[in-house]
């Protein structure tokens, strides 16, 4: 900053990366400050439609979801999407990532028909651009699973979750967070379907994985132990 000035591109890249770091650390207020500063700088230096500007706009959408500012998130995602489509085309992976983000947001908002249309667009695009086993494709498959649960289409959700899990295991291994999240989703689904023994198997696997990754006292592990205890009570009473 001292050498190059506040508005130099290298400075702005660092500011944007700090925003990403703060989001990962859960410091959402500081992240917003960084993103706002990067966005104003990029708009001034490069224009509203430059890729670096659009990346920051998309990052702000992700941040607003974390802050539960869903209307603001939607506005950012649509702005990023329009920009990416214009600059890179509708089938570029950056465009599709934003489509996927928008689909996940619509699931959160309960706009399920819009969400399904958008998630299907993202999935078709990723399968064509990256193949069926790429993690971006699998993330969209997983989002479709969440959507089908919200729509009450549990058999379709089961199909999506199992596809996502098999893909994550192959691409990332059994113990990575994305894989464990997919196992957790299947556990929740099996419980909803009354497949309690299958649900217990999933919960035990995800708990062992998270204890190994995060430590016994992590909040996520405590929540999983509580859920498992509740599930075991359900099994006993059946």
C-alpha positions, 0 to 999 in steps of 0.5 A: 500500500505504501509502495503502490498506493491504496488503489493499485491493482496489487493492493486491491487483490490483497484487500480482496484476499483478506476479505476471503480470509476473514470470511473463513475465520468467521470475521464477517464484519471485517470481511465486508469492509475489505470487500467494499473497499476492493469493490470500490477500487476495482470499479474505479480502476478497471470498471464495473464489468471487469472480471476482478470486479465481478469476482468481488461482487460474487464474494460479497454475495457469499458473504451476505448469505453468511450474514443472512442478508439474503436480498442483498446476496441475491442482488450481488449474485444477479449482478455477477451473473449478468457480468460473467455472461457478458464477459465470458459467456453462459457456459464458462465455469465462473458463470456456472459457479454464480448460477450454482450460488444463486440456486443454493440461495433460492433453496434457502429462500424457499423459492424452490421452482426457481431453484430447481431450474437454476440448479439444473442449468448449473449441473448441465453446464458443469457436466459439459464443461468439467465432466460428471465427477468434478467437484463443482459438478458434485457440489451442484448435485448436492444442492439438487439433493437439498432442493429435493428434500425441501420439495419432499421428493426424498427418493430423488434426493437419495439419488443425488446425495449418493451420487455426490458422496460417491463422487467426493469419495473418489475425488477427495477421499473419505475424510475430507469435509465435503465428503463428510457433509455428504455423509451427514446429508444422507444420514438426515435423509435416512432418518426422515425416511424412517431408515433408522439403521442406515441413518445410524451408520451414516451418523457414526461415520460422520462423527468419527470423521469430524472428531478426527478432523476437528477434535472431540470438543468441537461444536459440530461434534457435540451437535452430532453426538446429541443427534446420534443419541436422539436417533438411538432413542428413536431406534430403541422405541421402534 
